[in-house]
Structure formats: structure tokens, C-alpha cells
Amino acid sequence: MEIPLGFGAELRRLRQDAGMTLQQLAVAMSYSKGHLCKIERGDKPPTLDLVRRCDAFFGADGQLTETVESRAGAAGGRPTMARRQAIATGVGSLLAVTLAEGGKGGSPAEDTALPPDDLFRDQLHQMRQLGQSMAPATLLPILRSQAATVTALASRATGSHRTGLLVIASRFAEYLGWMTQEAGDEAGALKWTAQATELARAGGDEYLADYALVRRALVTFYNGRAPETIALAQQAQRTIVPPRIRGLAAQREAQGHALAGDERACGKALDRARALLALDEGSADAPVLGTTQLADPVSMVTGWCLYDLGRPRGAATVLDRECRLIAPHALRTRTRFGLRNALAQAASGEIERSCETARELLAFASIVPSATVRTDVRRLDREWSRFRTHPAVRDLRPVLAHVLSPS
């Protein structure tokens, strides 16, 4: 297929303008870094489908597709429908090619050609890693596409392949719910969480519905509705539910009690959370539910609760210690808990320390926007307003205003 000269250079320009590394683009497009590198250098021609995906991803208004497609059509190099579908499905292309071109019989022998479930788990892991350093609006179209792809592949599969793919699809939908909430769409977040539950049940996982209660409790928590948060979290702690889900639910219950000002109930829930999470042995059947970026989630939640309980100095001590253990690449997690730390420091009267903590994190909050993080940024704004004449606060007010401004 003849490709217009300069396509690779244009792709590189669009990628760099978007602030993406070649590795990030490779994950987003579900191609290898080496393959895209050759395309950018002009050593290898892209397929029409990759061009279309780049066109849509970078918002090039169809210009890339129109140019390349006209050349390819004239040269008779248009790929087959099955191949186009295979490429469009990204990481699922191995299965799509098998089904579209060679799997018409649907026999058990052909079923063994299905890729292993860990291929999809790896991709979801990569998406979650990207979610630490990219805006939700950038990831959501990719995640929706991949969730639809894995679901469609599951509908064509049989036996253990089908159930495994449905469970993976449910985890894509669950993460979609979180990213949708981060984008500020609470109704959409609950919709994706409900879809995740349906997919999990179809795959034989009866417990994701309980985790969905934990996700719903997060929405009510950020809305300041303590009684609903507690009730939802308690519903998710049935004795037959796996320890990890019950532990995460107990953490959320503790946060609800902290909002309500009940320190004793909060402490009991935190103790229960630590005991339950210590029982979690993990599972190779599905990606881990909840955060994987915290060394000690219960301690971090303890610091968060201390602030809501009106003990900012104790909160700052715990949060400062735990924030130092977060990996440098986990920008979203660092920003979320780091700004809560800055908030606790400001409430303790340590204004210079609070500003020093928040300075880099506010820049991250602009790079990786988050509706839930903005909740704490607004609270930080109120805390700092009491010290608006302080030089360190004055320096950061424009940055704060930028984070709070609608995107």
C-alpha cells in the first residue's frame, strides 16, 4: 500500500503535541513500540485502520484517513474486512482474525486457538498504569473500545474461554466506572459499574456486585453523604464475600464514620479492614480490585479519616509518611493523597509546608485532571484563603485557580 510521504513525521508531531511518549501511544493503539517507531521513521507503512485510529485519537478531522485512503484505494491495497476488524480490536486481534478468517466451524479444536486471558489482563494493567499519568477524557474512548471488544470476543467463545473473557470484560467496565467518575460524570460511573456487575455474573463471578456497592459508596462519600456511605459499605461486608472486597468495604465504612464524626466506629472499621486485607491471598483469575499503588492502603485511609475527624496534625503525620512510599510514576495517586496531606498541613497551620507539598502536585492535577481530586483542591483553597496574604499562598493562587477552572 502506497503511503504519502511524511505520514510518520505527522504522526510524531501529533503524538508530541499531545505530550505522549511512544510507549504511551503504543499502549493506546495496541501496537508495539517498535512497530510505531518504524512507522514514525518512515521505514514501515501503516495500515489504513491504524491511520483511522490515529485520526480519531488525535482529532485530525479525517485528514489523515482521507489522504491515505485515497492513495490506498487507487493502488488496490485496501485490506480485507476481517483484517480491518482484527486491527481495530487492538490486543484482541489474534482472536478476531481466528474467528473472522479461520474459525467459522467453531469446533473445540479451533477454540484452543484463543489467546490466554492473561493477554487481556496485561492490557488492562497497562491501561491502569496509563490512567496514573493521563487524563480520563483521553483514556475513556480506548477503554470503551476495549471493553466492547473483549465482550464481543466472549460472546463468540465457549467454555472456560468465555467465562474468563467475561470476567476480564467486567474489570474493564469497572475501571471505566472509575475513570468516568474521575471525569466528573457520576451517573455514567454508576452505569458502567452496573454493567461490570452484569458481565461478572455472566462469567460466574457473583461477588463483583458487592464491590459495586463499595464503588457506589465512593460516590456518596465524595458528595459528603455519610449515612449512605456507611450503609452501602456495610451491605458489601457479607460473610461469604471474599476478604479483599470486605476489607475495601470496611475502609469505605471507616471513611463514612469519619465524615459522621464517629471516631470509635471509624477505628473499629479500620481494624476490621486491616484484618480482612491481611487474609487476601489474591487470585490469578482476574485483575486486582481497588488500588494497587499504595504500600499500606489502611494506613493511608487512616490518615484521610483523621483529617475528617478534625485531627489534621495526626493526619498530616500519617499521610506524609505514607505518601513517601508511593511510586514516582503513579501521578494520580500521588496527587490525590499528596493534596490531602497538604490540606491537613494547612489545617494544622503549617502554611509554608502545605504550599511546598502542594506546589508540584497542583501541576500534576492539571496534567492528570480528576473530579474527585478537585474536591480536595476546593477545600485547600478554602484553607489557604485564611492566609491569602502569605507570600507562598499568593504564589500558588493562580495555579490553584487553573486547576479549579472547568476544562
C-alpha positions as CSV (number, residue, x, y, z in Angstrom):
1,M,0.0,0.0,0.0
2,E,1.4,3.4,-1.0
3,I,1.6,5.8,1.9
4,P,2.0,9.6,1.4
5,L,5.5,10.8,2.3
6,G,5.6,12.5,5.7
7,F,2.9,10.4,7.4
8,G,5.4,9.2,10.0
9,A,6.6,12.7,10.7
10,E,3.0,13.9,11.1
11,L,2.2,11.1,13.5
12,R,5.2,12.0,15.5
13,R,4.2,15.7,15.6
14,L,0.6,14.8,16.7
15,R,2.0,12.5,19.4
16,Q,4.5,15.1,20.7
17,D,1.9,17.8,20.7
18,A,-0.3,15.6,22.8
19,G,2.5,15.2,25.3
20,M,2.7,11.4,24.8
21,T,5.7,9.1,24.7
22,L,6.0,6.5,22.0
23,Q,5.3,3.8,24.6
24,Q,2.1,5.5,25.7
25,L,0.9,5.7,22.1
26,A,1.8,2.0,21.6
27,V,-0.4,1.0,24.6
28,A,-3.2,3.3,23.4
29,M,-3.2,1.9,19.9
30,S,-2.4,-1.7,21.0
31,Y,0.7,-1.9,18.8
32,S,4.3,-2.5,19.7
33,K,6.5,0.5,20.4
34,G,9.0,-0.9,17.8
35,H,6.3,-1.1,15.1
36,L,5.2,2.5,15.7
37,C,8.8,3.7,15.8
38,K,9.4,2.3,12.3
39,I,6.2,4.0,11.1
40,E,7.3,7.3,12.5
41,R,10.7,7.0,10.9
42,G,9.1,6.1,7.5
43,D,10.6,2.6,7.5
44,K,7.2,0.9,7.6
45,P,3.8,1.8,6.1
46,P,0.8,1.9,8.4
47,T,-2.4,0.1,7.7
48,L,-5.5,2.1,6.8
49,D,-7.1,1.1,10.1
50,L,-4.2,2.3,12.2
51,V,-4.4,5.6,10.2
52,R,-8.1,5.9,11.0
53,R,-7.5,5.2,14.7
54,C,-4.7,7.8,14.8
55,D,-7.1,10.2,13.0
56,A,-9.8,9.7,15.6
57,F,-7.5,9.6,18.6
58,F,-5.7,12.8,17.8
59,G,-8.8,14.6,16.4
60,A,-7.3,15.2,13.0
61,D,-10.8,15.6,11.5
62,G,-10.4,12.8,9.0
63,Q,-7.5,14.4,7.1
64,L,-5.1,11.5,7.7
65,T,-7.6,9.0,6.7
66,E,-8.8,10.8,3.6
67,T,-5.3,11.2,2.3
68,V,-4.1,7.7,2.9
69,E,-7.3,6.0,1.9
70,S,-7.4,7.7,-1.5
71,R,-3.8,6.6,-2.2
72,A,-4.5,3.0,-1.0
73,G,-7.8,2.7,-3.0
74,A,-6.0,3.8,-6.2
75,A,-3.3,1.2,-5.6
76,G,-5.8,-1.6,-4.8
77,G,-4.2,-2.1,-1.4
78,R,-7.3,-1.9,0.8
79,P,-7.2,-4.6,3.5
80,T,-10.0,-7.2,3.9
81,M,-12.9,-6.6,6.2
82,A,-11.8,-9.3,8.6
83,R,-8.3,-7.9,8.8
84,R,-9.6,-4.4,9.3
85,Q,-11.8,-5.6,12.2
86,A,-8.9,-7.5,13.6
87,I,-6.6,-4.5,13.7
88,A,-9.4,-2.3,15.1
89,T,-9.8,-4.6,18.1
90,G,-6.2,-3.9,19.2
91,V,-5.0,-6.6,21.6
92,G,-7.9,-8.8,20.7
93,S,-6.8,-9.0,17.1
94,L,-5.4,-12.6,17.4
95,L,-8.8,-13.9,18.4
96,A,-10.6,-11.7,15.9
97,V,-8.5,-13.0,13.0
98,T,-9.1,-16.6,14.1
99,L,-12.8,-16.1,14.3
100,A,-13.3,-13.9,11.2
101,E,-11.0,-15.8,8.8
102,G,-10.4,-19.3,10.1
103,G,-12.9,-20.0,12.9
104,K,-16.1,-20.5,11.0
105,G,-16.6,-24.0,12.2
106,G,-16.5,-23.2,15.9
107,S,-15.1,-26.6,16.8
108,P,-13.3,-27.3,20.1
109,A,-10.0,-27.6,18.3
110,E,-10.4,-24.1,17.0
111,D,-11.4,-22.9,20.4
112,T,-7.9,-23.7,21.6
113,A,-6.5,-21.0,19.3
114,L,-8.0,-18.4,21.6
115,P,-5.4,-16.2,23.3
116,P,-4.8,-16.7,27.0
117,D,-6.8,-14.5,29.4
118,D,-3.6,-13.0,30.8
119,L,-3.1,-11.2,27.5
120,F,-6.2,-9.1,28.3
121,R,-5.2,-8.8,31.9
122,D,-1.9,-7.4,30.9
123,Q,-3.6,-4.8,28.7
124,L,-5.9,-3.8,31.5
125,H,-2.9,-3.4,33.7
126,Q,-1.3,-1.2,31.1
127,M,-4.5,0.9,30.9
128,R,-4.5,1.3,34.7
129,Q,-0.8,2.4,34.6
130,L,-1.6,4.9,31.9
131,G,-4.5,6.1,34.0
132,Q,-2.0,7.3,36.5
133,S,-0.5,9.8,34.1
134,M,-3.2,10.6,31.5
135,A,-6.4,12.5,31.6
136,P,-9.6,10.4,31.9
137,A,-11.0,12.0,28.7
138,T,-8.1,10.6,26.8
139,L,-8.4,7.1,28.2
140,L,-12.2,6.7,28.1
141,P,-12.6,6.1,24.3
142,I,-9.9,3.5,24.4
143,L,-11.3,1.7,27.4
144,R,-14.8,1.7,25.9
145,S,-13.5,0.2,22.7
146,Q,-11.5,-2.5,24.6
147,A,-14.4,-3.3,26.9
148,A,-16.7,-3.8,23.8
149,T,-14.0,-5.8,22.1
150,V,-13.5,-8.3,24.9
151,T,-17.2,-8.6,25.4
152,A,-17.8,-9.3,21.7
153,L,-15.0,-11.9,21.8
154,A,-16.5,-13.5,24.8
155,S,-19.9,-13.8,23.0
156,R,-18.1,-15.9,20.3
157,A,-16.1,-18.1,22.7
158,T,-17.2,-21.2,24.6
159,G,-16.4,-22.9,27.8
160,S,-13.7,-21.6,30.1
161,H,-12.5,-19.1,27.4
162,R,-16.0,-17.5,27.5
163,T,-16.2,-17.2,31.3
164,G,-12.6,-15.9,31.6
165,L,-13.2,-13.2,28.9
166,L,-16.4,-12.1,30.5
167,V,-14.7,-11.6,33.9
168,I,-11.9,-9.6,32.2
169,A,-14.6,-7.5,30.4
170,S,-16.2,-6.8,33.7
171,R,-12.9,-5.5,35.0
172,F,-12.6,-3.2,32.0
173,A,-16.1,-1.9,32.7
174,E,-15.3,-1.5,36.4
175,Y,-12.2,0.6,35.6
176,L,-14.3,2.5,33.1
177,G,-16.6,3.4,36.0
178,W,-13.7,4.8,38.0
179,M,-12.3,6.8,35.1
180,T,-15.8,8.1,34.3
181,Q,-16.2,9.3,37.9
182,E,-12.8,11.0,37.6
183,A,-14.1,12.8,34.5
184,G,-16.9,14.2,36.6
185,D,-19.8,12.0,35.3
186,E,-21.2,10.3,38.4
187,A,-24.3,8.9,36.6
188,G,-22.1,7.4,33.9
189,A,-19.8,6.0,36.5
190,L,-22.7,4.1,38.2
191,K,-23.9,2.9,34.8
192,W,-20.5,1.4,34.0
193,T,-20.3,-0.2,37.5
194,A,-23.7,-1.8,36.9
195,Q,-22.6,-3.1,33.6
196,A,-19.4,-4.5,35.2
197,T,-21.6,-6.4,37.6
198,E,-23.7,-7.9,34.8
199,L,-20.6,-9.1,32.9
200,A,-19.1,-10.6,36.1
201,R,-22.2,-12.5,36.9
202,A,-22.3,-13.9,33.3
203,G,-18.8,-15.0,33.8
204,G,-19.6,-16.8,37.1
205,D,-18.2,-14.0,39.4
206,E,-21.0,-13.4,41.9
207,Y,-19.0,-11.0,44.1
208,L,-18.4,-8.0,41.9
209,A,-21.9,-6.8,42.8
210,D,-20.6,-6.4,46.3
211,Y,-17.7,-4.4,45.1
212,A,-20.1,-2.3,43.1
213,L,-21.6,-1.3,46.5
214,V,-18.1,-0.1,47.5
215,R,-17.8,1.9,44.3
216,R,-21.3,3.5,44.9
217,A,-20.2,4.3,48.4
218,L,-17.3,6.2,47.0
219,V,-19.7,8.4,45.0
220,T,-21.7,9.2,48.2
221,F,-18.6,9.7,50.2
222,Y,-17.3,12.4,47.8
223,N,-20.8,14.0,48.0
224,G,-20.5,14.2,51.8
225,R,-23.3,11.8,52.4
226,A,-22.0,9.9,55.5
227,P,-25.1,7.7,56.3
228,E,-25.4,6.4,52.7
229,T,-21.7,5.7,52.6
230,I,-21.8,3.7,55.8
231,A,-24.9,1.7,54.7
232,L,-23.6,0.8,51.3
233,A,-20.2,-0.2,52.7
234,Q,-21.9,-2.4,55.4
235,Q,-24.0,-4.2,52.8
236,A,-20.8,-5.2,50.9
237,Q,-19.4,-7.0,54.0
238,R,-21.4,-10.2,53.8
239,T,-19.5,-13.1,55.3
240,I,-19.5,-15.0,52.0
241,V,-17.8,-12.2,50.2
242,P,-14.0,-12.6,49.5
243,P,-11.8,-10.9,52.2
244,R,-10.4,-8.3,49.8
245,I,-13.8,-6.9,48.9
246,R,-14.9,-6.9,52.6
247,G,-11.6,-5.2,53.5
248,L,-12.1,-2.5,50.9
249,A,-15.7,-2.1,52.1
250,A,-14.6,-1.8,55.7
251,Q,-12.2,1.0,54.6
252,R,-15.0,2.9,53.0
253,E,-17.2,2.3,56.0
254,A,-14.5,3.9,58.2
255,Q,-14.4,6.9,55.9
256,G,-18.2,7.2,56.3
257,H,-17.9,7.1,60.1
258,A,-15.2,9.7,59.9
259,L,-17.4,12.0,57.9
260,A,-20.1,11.5,60.6
261,G,-17.6,12.3,63.3
262,D,-17.8,8.8,65.0
263,E,-14.1,8.1,65.8
264,R,-14.8,4.9,67.7
265,A,-16.8,3.3,64.9
266,C,-14.2,4.6,62.4
267,G,-11.4,2.9,64.4
268,K,-13.2,-0.4,64.5
269,A,-13.9,-0.4,60.8
270,L,-10.2,0.3,60.1
271,D,-9.1,-2.6,62.4
272,R,-11.5,-4.8,60.5
273,A,-10.2,-3.6,57.2
274,R,-6.6,-4.4,58.1
275,A,-7.5,-7.9,59.3
276,L,-9.5,-8.7,56.2
277,L,-6.9,-7.4,53.7
278,A,-4.3,-9.4,55.5
279,L,-6.3,-12.6,54.6
280,D,-6.4,-11.7,50.9
281,E,-4.3,-14.2,49.0
282,G,-5.1,-12.7,45.6
283,S,-6.3,-14.6,42.6
284,A,-4.9,-15.4,39.2
285,D,-8.4,-15.4,37.7
286,A,-9.0,-11.6,37.5
287,P,-7.1,-8.3,37.9
288,V,-6.9,-7.0,41.5
289,L,-9.9,-4.8,42.6
290,G,-9.1,-1.5,44.2
291,T,-5.8,0.4,44.2
292,T,-2.5,-1.3,43.6
293,Q,-0.4,1.8,44.1
294,L,-0.4,2.1,47.9
295,A,2.1,0.2,50.1
296,D,-0.3,0.2,53.1
297,P,-3.9,1.2,52.0
298,V,-5.3,1.0,55.5
299,S,-2.7,3.4,56.9
300,M,-3.3,5.9,54.1
301,V,-7.1,5.7,54.7
302,T,-6.4,6.2,58.4
303,G,-4.7,9.5,57.6
304,W,-7.6,10.5,55.4
305,C,-10.0,9.7,58.2
306,L,-8.1,11.6,60.8
307,Y,-8.5,14.7,58.8
308,D,-12.2,14.3,58.5
309,L,-12.4,13.6,62.2
310,G,-10.9,17.0,62.9
311,R,-7.4,15.8,63.7
312,P,-5.3,17.4,60.9
313,R,-2.0,17.3,62.7
314,G,-2.2,13.5,63.2
315,A,-3.5,13.2,59.6
316,A,-0.5,15.1,58.3
317,T,1.9,12.8,60.1
318,V,0.4,9.6,58.7
319,L,-0.2,11.0,55.2
320,D,3.3,12.4,54.9
321,R,4.8,9.1,55.8
322,E,2.6,7.0,53.5
323,C,2.9,9.4,50.6
324,R,6.7,9.0,50.5
325,L,6.1,5.3,49.7
326,I,4.0,6.0,46.5
327,A,5.9,5.2,43.3
328,P,7.0,8.3,41.3
329,H,5.1,7.2,38.2
330,A,1.7,7.0,40.0
331,L,0.9,10.6,39.4
332,R,-2.8,10.3,40.0
333,T,-2.4,8.5,43.3
334,R,0.4,10.9,44.4
335,T,-1.7,13.9,43.6
336,R,-4.8,12.5,45.4
337,F,-3.2,11.7,48.7
338,G,-0.5,14.3,48.5
339,L,-3.1,17.1,48.2
340,R,-5.0,15.6,51.1
341,N,-1.7,15.8,53.0
342,A,-1.3,19.5,52.0
343,L,-4.8,20.1,53.2
344,A,-4.0,18.5,56.6
345,Q,-0.8,20.6,56.9
346,A,-2.7,23.8,56.1
347,A,-5.4,23.0,58.6
348,S,-2.6,22.4,61.2
349,G,-1.3,26.0,60.5
350,E,1.8,24.8,58.6
351,I,1.2,27.0,55.6
352,E,4.7,27.1,54.1
353,R,5.0,23.3,54.4
354,S,1.5,22.9,52.9
355,C,2.4,25.1,49.9
356,E,5.7,23.3,49.4
357,T,3.8,19.9,49.4
358,A,1.2,21.2,47.0
359,R,3.3,23.0,44.5
360,E,4.3,20.1,42.3
361,L,1.1,18.3,42.9
362,L,-1.1,21.1,41.6
363,A,0.9,20.9,38.4
364,F,0.1,17.2,38.3
365,A,-3.5,17.9,38.9
366,S,-3.6,20.0,35.7
367,I,-1.8,17.2,33.7
368,V,-4.0,14.4,35.1
369,P,-7.4,16.1,35.8
370,S,-9.6,14.5,38.4
371,A,-13.1,15.4,39.5
372,T,-12.5,13.8,42.9
373,V,-9.2,15.5,43.4
374,R,-10.8,18.8,42.7
375,T,-13.0,18.2,45.7
376,D,-9.9,18.5,47.9
377,V,-8.4,21.3,45.9
378,R,-11.5,23.3,46.7
379,R,-11.1,22.5,50.4
380,L,-7.4,23.5,50.1
381,D,-8.5,26.8,48.5
382,R,-10.7,27.5,51.5
383,E,-8.0,26.7,54.0
384,W,-5.5,28.8,52.2
385,S,-7.9,31.7,51.9
386,R,-7.4,32.3,55.6
387,F,-3.7,33.1,54.8
388,R,-4.2,34.8,51.4
389,T,-1.6,37.5,52.2
390,H,1.1,34.8,52.9
391,P,3.7,35.0,50.1
392,A,3.7,31.2,49.5
393,V,-0.1,31.2,49.2
394,R,-0.1,34.2,46.8
395,D,2.4,32.5,44.5
396,L,0.2,29.4,44.2
397,R,-3.2,31.0,43.9
398,P,-3.1,31.3,40.1
399,V,-2.1,27.6,39.8
400,L,-4.9,26.7,42.2
401,A,-7.4,28.7,40.1
402,H,-6.3,26.9,36.9
403,V,-6.9,23.5,38.5
404,L,-10.3,24.6,39.6
405,S,-11.3,26.2,36.3
406,P,-13.6,24.0,34.1
407,S,-11.7,22.2,31.4
